């Protein structure tokens, strides 16, 4: 007797982080309900520029049952408490965007209102100083406890991460097929995808296809012609260079995002090396100057020549079209300023599993809902990234002058107007970035409200001072018991080889 519910045949086109994340999640969560095949060509390299995550990665790993220490050993990972933004305003300006909660809020008014009232009286320190994650990052400390004291994410080796996920996937039954996709076969003219033909002559049939082919988007765009929504009017950077260097000092528990005259550069510390990159606008900086700028700003010996990447900021008009779902770079690209690239893959895979098309072709409502959620997520992140550029005090180059006067999407304009008018900020149910993040970046970029809620004004200046002092002292006490970042990594998740390297770095100057 035949099975009335045979496994859904899922074909993943492309490997890398996106492909193997999807494969791991599908096989671990849906098990015998799916038959997963991943097509990957050794001839086609992965981009590998995204080596930084946000705290949602921890929830996704828990969802998949991934052991944190094993994952960190396999990927040379370090911990991340936030992002340090340098030179995004006037020269030498710096602020920190921490994970976790900042200060203490009440039901009527969020912490920024109390902070602004204290500032009006000349009291208190910087807004993000009332964050334990900021304090720990600046002191180069990290500790993991059962109480979840610190909110954190990871810095990781993206190539090693894909290998780690591949091992999990294949052991759970995912079939990997080596080969280059030569043709996408559709079911009739203009129909759904029926099969993928490889250059070897192999033909792979499927019911659901996941496009993880990167910027080429062979399925979602090459075959289905979904269309692309261009956001370069707001996000002008269209090129990046990436290079890894040997580590010359202890890894700090945060990412550095350092602005330059035509974009920004990143520095991401792993256990024994550092990921470096430069994001820039080709209209404002030549490739040669970009390479020189990147190499002039690195520390340590480069492990290979800088790798170049060209892109357009934007997203597919439909992430799910017919029987194809685009993931990763095939779905679109938002520069990695807030480390959201891997998150967008994870959240899309999670939503796909929650609304999986077991019923075959009859999934119009599922597609509609998936695409609506996807658009909200992408536009929300887009607005947050644009904020860094639009609200800037830099006018030292044509690049920054254009961004400081450009019009922004209406959804972002509404957020900025509310904050300027009343120090108000909000987080919708499906929003990734919470109130603390919006306020951190708005204040960090020099945006100061004209007014704030009056409820904190009912407190006397002395009461405000006492409250902030008590919070400051509490954070100072907590910081004292948090170990050194490198010390914790060495004990928790370093391999023997990495521990030897870490021992050398511990004596290196910061």
C-alpha positions in Angstrom: 0.0 0.0 0.0 1.5 3.3 -1.0 2.0 6.1 1.5 -0.8 8.7 1.2 1.6 11.4 2.3 5.0 10.7 0.6 7.9 13.0 1.6 8.0 16.4 -0.1 11.0 16.5 -2.3 13.0 19.6 -1.5 15.9 20.6 -3.8 18.3 23.2 -2.6 20.2 24.9 -5.4 23.5 26.1 -3.9 25.4 25.5 -0.6 27.2 28.1 1.5 25.6 29.4 4.7 22.2 29.8 3.2 22.0 26.3 1.6 23.3 24.4 4.5 21.3 26.3 7.1 18.1 25.5 5.2 19.2 21.8 4.8 20.0 21.5 8.5 16.7 23.1 9.7 14.5 21.1 7.3 16.0 17.7 8.1 16.1 18.3 11.8 12.6 19.7 12.2 10.6 17.9 9.5 12.6 14.7 9.4 10.8 12.0 7.4 8.3 14.5 6.0 10.9 15.8 3.6 13.5 14.3 1.2 16.2 16.9 0.9 18.8 17.1 -1.9 21.4 19.9 -2.0 23.2 20.7 -5.3 26.6 22.3 -4.9 29.5 22.9 -7.2 33.1 23.0 -6.0 33.8 25.2 -9.0 31.7 28.0 -7.6 33.1 29.8 -4.5 31.0 31.3 -1.8 31.0 35.0 -0.9 32.0 34.4 2.7 32.0 38.1 3.8 29.4 37.7 6.5 31.1 36.6 9.7 29.0 38.4 12.3 25.6 37.5 13.7 23.0 39.0 16.0 21.4 37.3 19.1 18.6 35.6 17.1 21.3 33.1 15.9 21.3 31.6 19.4 17.6 31.0 19.3 17.9 29.4 15.9 20.7 27.1 17.1 18.6 26.1 20.1 15.7 25.4 17.7 18.0 23.0 15.7 19.6 21.5 18.9 23.1 22.7 18.0 25.6 22.5 20.9 27.1 26.0 21.3 30.6 25.0 22.4 30.9 22.5 19.5 29.7 25.1 17.0 32.2 27.7 18.3 35.1 25.2 18.2 34.3 24.3 14.6 34.0 27.9 13.4 36.7 29.6 15.5 33.9 31.7 16.9 34.2 34.5 19.5 31.4 36.3 21.4 29.8 39.5 20.3 28.0 42.0 22.6 27.3 44.7 20.0 28.8 47.0 17.4 31.2 49.9 17.8 30.5 52.7 15.3 33.5 54.9 14.6 33.7 58.1 12.6 30.0 58.0 11.6 29.6 61.6 12.7 32.2 64.4 13.3 35.9 63.3 13.2 36.8 60.8 16.0 33.1 60.3 16.9 32.3 56.9 18.4 29.3 55.2 19.9 28.3 51.7 20.8 25.1 49.8 19.8 24.8 47.1 22.4 22.6 44.0 22.5 20.3 43.6 25.5 18.5 46.1 27.6 19.6 49.7 28.4 18.7 51.2 31.7 15.3 50.6 33.3 12.0 51.5 31.8 8.5 51.8 33.2 5.1 51.1 31.6 4.5 54.8 30.9 7.9 55.9 29.7 11.0 54.1 28.3 14.4 54.7 29.8 15.5 57.3 27.2 12.9 59.7 28.7 14.4 59.4 32.2 17.9 59.8 30.7 16.9 62.9 28.8 15.4 64.4 31.9 18.6 63.7 33.8 20.6 65.2 31.0 18.5 68.3 31.2 19.9 68.7 34.8 23.4 67.9 33.8 23.3 64.4 35.4 24.3 61.0 34.3 26.6 59.5 31.7 26.2 58.4 28.1 23.0 56.6 27.2 24.5 53.3 26.4 26.7 53.3 29.5 23.6 52.0 31.3 24.0 48.7 29.4 25.9 45.8 30.9 26.8 44.7 27.4 28.4 48.1 26.7 30.4 47.9 29.9 31.6 44.4 29.3 32.5 45.1 25.7 34.6 48.1 26.6 36.3 46.2 29.3 36.9 43.2 27.0 34.9 40.9 29.2 32.5 38.1 28.5 30.8 35.4 30.6 28.0 32.9 29.9 25.8 31.9 32.8 22.5 30.1 33.3 20.7 33.4 34.2 21.5 34.8 30.7 23.0 37.9 32.2 24.6 39.0 28.9 22.8 39.3 25.6 25.2 38.1 22.9 25.8 36.8 19.4 28.8 35.4 17.6 31.7 36.2 15.2 32.3 33.2 13.1 34.2 31.8 10.1 31.4 31.6 7.5 33.2 28.9 5.4 33.8 26.7 8.5 30.1 27.3 9.5 28.9 25.9 6.2 31.1 22.8 6.7 29.8 22.4 10.2 26.2 22.5 9.0 26.9 20.2 6.1 28.2 17.5 8.5 25.1 17.8 10.5 22.8 17.7 7.5 24.5 14.8 5.7 24.5 12.7 8.9 20.7 13.3 9.2 20.0 12.2 5.6 20.5 15.2 3.3 21.9 14.1 -0.1 24.6 16.3 -1.6 25.0 16.3 -5.3 28.1 17.8 -6.8 27.6 19.7 -10.0 26.9 22.9 -11.8 23.3 23.8 -12.7 23.1 24.1 -16.5 19.3 24.4 -17.0 16.1 25.0 -15.0 13.2 22.9 -16.4 9.8 24.3 -15.9 6.4 22.5 -15.9 5.1 23.7 -19.2 5.6 27.2 -20.5 5.6 29.7 -17.6 4.9 27.0 -15.0 6.5 26.0 -11.8 10.0 24.5 -11.7 10.0 20.7 -12.4 13.7 19.8 -12.3 17.2 21.1 -12.4 19.6 19.8 -15.1 23.3 19.6 -14.3 26.2 20.1 -16.6 27.0 16.4 -16.0 23.6 15.5 -17.6 22.0 14.6 -14.2 18.4 15.6 -13.8 17.1 16.4 -10.3 13.3 16.5 -9.8 11.6 18.2 -6.9 8.4 19.5 -5.4 9.9 22.6 -3.7 13.1 24.4 -4.8 15.2 26.7 -2.6 17.3 29.2 -4.5 20.6 29.6 -2.6 22.7 30.5 -5.7 23.7 33.9 -4.4 23.6 37.0 -6.6 23.1 34.9 -9.7 19.6 33.9 -8.4 19.4 31.2 -11.1 15.9 30.0 -10.1 14.0 33.0 -8.6 15.2 35.5 -11.2 16.9 33.5 -14.0 14.0 31.2 -14.5 11.0 32.8 -12.8 11.8 36.4 -13.6 10.4 37.6 -10.2 11.9 41.1 -10.5 14.2 43.1 -8.2 13.4 46.2 -6.1 16.4 48.5 -6.2 17.2 50.5 -3.0 20.4 52.1 -4.2 18.8 55.6 -4.0 19.2 55.2 -0.2 22.0 52.7 0.1 24.6 53.8 -2.5 27.4 51.4 -1.5 27.7 48.8 -4.3 31.1 47.1 -3.8 33.0 45.4 -1.0 36.4 43.9 -0.4 37.2 41.2 2.1 40.4 39.9 3.5 41.4 37.8 6.5 44.5 38.6 8.6 46.5 36.9 11.3 45.4 38.0 14.8 47.9 40.1 16.6 46.0 40.8 19.8 43.3 39.4 22.0 39.8 39.3 20.3 37.4 41.9 21.5 33.7 40.9 22.1 32.3 43.3 19.5 32.3 44.2 15.9 33.9 47.5 14.7 32.2 49.5 11.9 34.5 52.3 10.9 33.3 54.9 8.4 35.5 56.3 5.7 34.9 59.0 3.1 32.9 56.7 0.7 31.4 54.0 3.0 32.7 52.0 5.9 35.0 49.1 6.9 34.5 46.2 9.3 36.8 44.4 11.7 35.6 41.1 13.1 37.8 39.2 15.5 37.9 35.4 15.5 39.9 33.1 17.8 43.1 33.1 15.7 42.4 35.5 12.8 40.5 38.7 12.0 38.0 39.3 9.3 38.4 42.7 7.6 36.4 44.3 4.9 35.6 47.6 3.1 32.2 48.6 1.8 32.2 51.5 -0.6 30.4 53.4 -3.4 32.1 52.9 -6.8 30.8 56.3 -7.8 32.9 57.9 -5.0 36.0 55.6 -4.7 38.0 53.7 -7.3 38.7 50.0 -6.8 42.4 50.8 -6.4 41.8 53.4 -3.8 39.4 51.0 -2.0 42.1 48.3 -1.9 44.7 50.7 -0.6 42.3 52.0 2.1 41.5 48.5 3.2 45.1 47.3 3.4 46.2 50.5 5.2 43.7 49.9 7.9 44.4 46.3 8.8 46.6 44.8 11.5 48.5 41.6 11.0 49.6 39.7 7.8 46.9 39.2 5.2 46.1 35.5 4.6 45.2 36.1 0.9 44.6 38.9 -1.5 41.4 41.0 -1.0 38.4 39.4 -2.5 36.1 41.7 -4.5 32.3 41.7 -4.4 29.8 43.7 -6.5 26.2 44.1 -5.4 23.0 46.3 -5.5 21.0 47.0 -2.4 17.5 45.7 -2.7 15.2 42.6 -2.6 13.3 40.3 -4.9 9.7 41.5 -5.4 8.7 38.0 -4.3 10.8 35.8 -2.1 8.5 32.9 -2.8 7.3 32.5 -6.4 5.6 29.4 -7.8 7.4 26.5 -6.0 10.6 28.4 -5.4 11.8 30.2 -2.3 14.9 32.5 -2.5 17.2 32.5 0.5 20.4 34.6 1.2 21.8 36.7 -1.5 19.4 35.2 -4.0 16.6 36.9 -2.1 18.4 40.3 -2.0 21.1 42.2 -0.3 21.4 44.7 2.5 24.9 45.6 3.4 26.1 43.9 6.6 26.3 47.1 8.7 24.1 45.6 11.5 25.0 41.9 10.8 21.6 40.9 9.6 22.4 38.7 6.5 22.5 35.4 8.4 19.5 36.4 10.4 17.4 36.9 7.2 18.2 33.4 6.1 17.3 32.0 9.5 14.0 33.8 9.9 13.0 32.9 6.3 13.7 29.2 6.9 11.8 29.3 10.2 8.8 30.8 8.5 9.0 28.3 5.7 9.0 25.4 8.2 6.0 26.9 10.1 4.1 27.3 6.8 5.5 24.4 4.8 3.6 23.7 1.5 2.8 20.1 2.2 -0.3 20.4 0.0 1.7 20.9 -3.2 0.4 23.5 -5.7 -2.4 24.7 -3.5 -0.4 27.1 -1.4 -1.4 30.6 -2.7 -2.3 31.9 0.8 0.9 30.5 2.3 3.0 32.3 -0.4 1.1 35.5 0.1 1.6 35.5 3.8 5.3 34.5 3.5 6.0 37.3 1.0 4.2 39.9 3.1 6.2 38.9 6.2 9.4 38.8 4.2 8.8 42.3 2.8 8.2 43.7 6.3 11.4 42.2 7.6 13.5 43.4 4.8 12.1 46.9 4.8 12.4 47.2 8.5 16.1 46.3 8.4 16.6 48.6 5.3 15.2 51.5 7.3 17.5 50.8 10.2 20.5 50.7 8.0 19.5 53.9 6.1 19.3 55.7 9.5 23.0 55.4 9.9 23.6 57.2 6.6 20.8 59.7 6.6 21.3 60.9 10.2 25.0 61.8 10.0 27.1 64.8 11.0 29.7 64.0 8.3 30.0 66.4 5.4 33.6 65.9 4.5 32.9 64.2 1.2 30.4 64.2 -1.6 29.3 60.7 -0.5 28.3 61.9 3.0 26.9 65.2 1.8 24.4 63.4 -0.4 23.3 61.1 2.3 22.8 63.8 4.9 20.3 65.6 2.6 18.6 62.7 0.9 14.9 61.8 1.3 14.3 58.6 3.2 11.4 56.0 3.0 8.2 57.2 4.6 8.4 54.5 7.2 11.8 55.8 8.4 10.7 59.4 8.2 7.9 58.6 10.6 10.2 57.1 13.1 12.7 60.0 13.0 9.8 62.6 13.3 8.4 60.9 16.3 11.8 60.7 18.0 12.7 64.3 17.3 9.3 65.5 18.4 8.9 63.5 21.6 11.8 61.0 22.1 9.3 58.3 21.2 10.4 55.0 19.7 8.5 51.7 19.1 8.9 48.1 18.2 6.3 46.3 16.2 5.4 42.7 16.9 7.4 41.4 13.9 10.2 44.0 14.1 13.8 42.8 14.6 15.2 45.9 16.2 13.8 46.9 19.5 13.4 50.3 21.1 16.8 50.3 22.8 18.5 49.7 19.4 16.6 52.5 17.6 17.4 54.9 20.5 21.0 53.9 20.6 21.6 54.6 17.0 19.5 57.7 16.8 21.4 59.3 19.8 24.7 57.8 18.6 24.2 59.5 15.2 23.6 62.8 16.9 19.8 63.0 16.7 18.5 64.8 19.8 14.8 65.0 20.6 13.2 68.4 21.2 11.1 67.1 24.0 10.4 64.0 26.1 7.7 62.5 28.3 7.1 64.7 31.4 6.6 61.8 33.8 10.3 61.7 34.7 10.1 65.4 35.5 8.0 64.5 38.5 11.1 63.2 40.1 13.5 65.6 41.8 17.0 66.0 40.4 18.3 64.3 43.5 16.0 61.3 42.9 17.1 61.1 39.3 20.8 61.2 40.4 20.2 58.5 43.0 18.5 56.3 40.6 21.2 56.6 37.9 23.9 56.1 40.5 22.2 53.0 41.8 22.0 51.6 38.3 25.6 52.5 37.6 26.8 50.8 40.8 24.8 47.7 40.0 26.3 47.4 36.6 29.8 47.9 38.0 29.3 45.1 40.5 28.1 42.8 37.7 31.0 43.7 35.6 33.5 42.6 38.3 32.4 39.0 38.2 32.5 38.7 34.4 35.7 37.1 33.2 38.1 38.2 30.5 36.8 37.4 27.0 39.8 35.5 25.8 40.1 33.6 29.1 36.5 32.5 28.8 36.9 31.4 25.2 40.0 29.4 26.0 38.2 27.4 28.7 34.9 27.1 26.9 35.3 26.6 23.2 38.9 26.7 21.9 40.6 23.7 20.4 44.1 22.7 21.6 45.6 24.4 18.6 43.6 27.5 19.1 44.4 27.5 22.8 48.1 27.6 22.0 47.5 30.6 19.7 45.3 32.2 22.3 48.0 31.9 24.9 50.3 33.9 22.7 47.6 36.5 22.0 47.0 37.0 25.7 50.5 38.5 26.0 50.1 40.7 22.9 49.4 44.4 23.4 45.8 45.6 22.8 
